[in-house]
């Protein structure tokens, strides 16, 4: 449902955001301001920010729509309500910053709507759009410490495997991120998997995957990788 004075309220937000000149912390602070529509029901506010996201390509403007979501990402009911709307936001993503910002929200939705969200990640996993492929793995765990519930080892494996040989740099960065967090959540299962597939893991992904491991494990994997690559 579109709120009363819908267009005026959109312009109110846009006027404020475009007048901000600064870095992300400044924009985050300014995003907390009270707009004339800030006390309206959640879905009416979401309708405004959805229009802002879909009709503006400016990074900073879209970032404010993410800040709005972020303020509600600990509320299960709000996560369920926002999902049918923001599932489409990924269609407009064209850089890693917005992709990963949405990942913070999508990974929370994965907890409350696991089947629906995982099904969407599977679709994105095979999409021709590189940002959807990146999202398909980054949203699985995001930063694993931020959640108590995670997809199963097998669910993660199914989405990581098809992207091991992906040629896009930012997809490989996403794969590496996911491998790192995967090992954090399932160390006993992930380490043997890494050893088995170490030759197939790109140098970009491998470097990120070992970031949080102890020195002995890192050295073991590096040695194994060197050996496998020479065979």
N, C-alpha and C positions, 0 to 999 in steps of 0.2 A: 504494500500500500504506500503510495507516495504521500508524503506529508503536505500540509497546507503550506503555501509559499515555497514550494519545492525548488523552483529555479532561483529564487532570491537567496535561499539558504545555500545552494551550491555556490553561487557567486560570492556569498559571504565568506565561505571557507576558502575559495580560490584567491580572493583578494588578500586574505590574511597570509596564506602560505606564500604567495608570490612576493610578498613584501619582506619576507625573512631572508637575510643574507648571512649565512654562516654554515657551520658544520653539522654533523648528525646530532651531537648532544644538544645543540641549540634548537634544532628542529624538533627533537624529542620533547624538550621542555616546552616549546611553544605549542606543541600539539595538545597539551593539556588545558589549553585555554577553554573557557566556556563560550560556546556558540549559542545563538538564539534557539537552536534545535537540540542542544545537548541534554535536555531533560525529557525529550520525547521518547516514546517506547523504542526499544532496541532496534526492532525491524525497520522502523521509520528512519532512524539514524543510518542504519545499514544501507537503506535505499539511496540515501544521499551520497554516501561514500562509494557505493557501487557505481553510481553514475560518474563520480569524480574519477575513479580508477579507469573505467572503460572509455572515457572520452578525453583523457589527457595522457600524453606520452612522457611528460616531464617527470624525471626521476623523483625530485623532491616532493612534487604534488602527490605522486603515488605512494611515497613513503609515509605520508600522513594518513593515508587510508589504512596502511599496515599498522601504524601506531594505534589507530582506533581498534582494530581487531586485537592487537596485543593486550589491550587493557581488559579484554573479556575472555582471554584464552584459558583462564583458570575456572571458568564457569561452564559446567557440562551442558546445561541447557542452551547457553549462548553458542557453544560450539556446534551443537546439533542444528540450531537455527541458521547459523551463518553458512554451513556447508553447501546447501543447494545454490547459494549465491556465489561464494568465493571459489567454488570448484572451477568456475569459468575464468577466474582471474589469471590462471596460469597461461591462458591463451595469449595474453598481452605481455607476458614476461619476455624481455629481450636483453637482460644482463644478469650476472651472477648475484648481485646485491639484492635485487627484488626476488629472485628465485629462492635465495636462502632465507630471506625474511618470511616469505610464505611458508617455507619448510617448517619454521618454528610453529606456525599455526596448524599446518596440515598434520604434523606429527602428533599434535594434541588430539586432533580429530580422529586420527588412526586408533587412539585408545578408546574413544567413546563410540565410534562407528567403524569397527575393525573390518568387517566384511566389505562394506561399501567403499571405504577408503582404500583398502588394499586392492580391490578390483580396479579402482581408478589408477592406482600406481602401476598395475600390470599393463593397462592400456598405454599409459605414458611411456613405459619401459620400451615399447616397440615403436614409438612414434618417430616420425622423421625430424621433428623439432628437437634440437639438442637440449633446450632448456627443460622440456618435458622429460627427456631421458635422464637428465641430471636430477630433476625433482623426484623421479621414481625411486631413486636410491637414497638421496639425502633425507627425504621425509621419513624413511623407515626408522631411523634412530635419532636423527638430528644430533644434538649432544646428548648422549644416552643418560648422563647424570640428571637431566632435567625431567626424566620420566621414571616411574616405578614399574610400568608395564611395557614390554617390548614385543615385537613380532617374534615368532619362533625362529630358530636357526634355519630351518628349511625354507620358511617364507622369505627370509633375507637372501639365502643362497639362490633361490629361483630368480630373483631380480638382479643380483650381482653378476651371475654367470654370463648372461647375454651381452653385458657391457664391457667385459674384460678386454675385448679387442676393438672397442669403439675408438674411432679415429679423432674424435673431438677432444680438445684439450680440457675444456671445462667439464665434460662428462667424466674424463679420467680423474680430474680433481675430486669430483663427487664420489667416484668409485673409491678412491683412496680414503676419503673422509669416512665412508661407510665401512670400509675394511678396518680402519682404526677403532671405530666405535663398536663394531661387531666383535672384535677381539676383546674389548673391554667388558662386553656383556656376556659373551660365550667363549672365554679364553681356552678352555679345554677342547672344545669342538673346532674353534677357528684356527688354532695353530697348525694342527695336522692338515686342514684344508689349504692353508697358505703354503705349506711345504709342497703339497701335491700340485698346486697350480702356480707355483712361484715363477715359472718360466713364462706363463701367459699374462702375468700382471705387468702392466706398463711401468716404466721407470717413474713416471709422474705419480701413479697410484701407490707404488711401493714405498716411495719416500714418505708419503703422508701416512701410510698404513702402520709404519713402525715407530711413529713419533712417541707414543706413550709406553712402549715396551721397555723392559729392563735391558741393560747393556748386553748381558749374556745372550738373550734371545735375539736381539738385533744383530749381534755379530754372527750368530748361528745362521740366521736367515740370509744375511748378506753373503756369507761364504757359500751357502747352498745355491743362492741365485747365480753367483759367479760361475759355479761349477756347472749348473744346468745350462747356462747360456753358452758355454763353450762346447757342449756336447752336440 
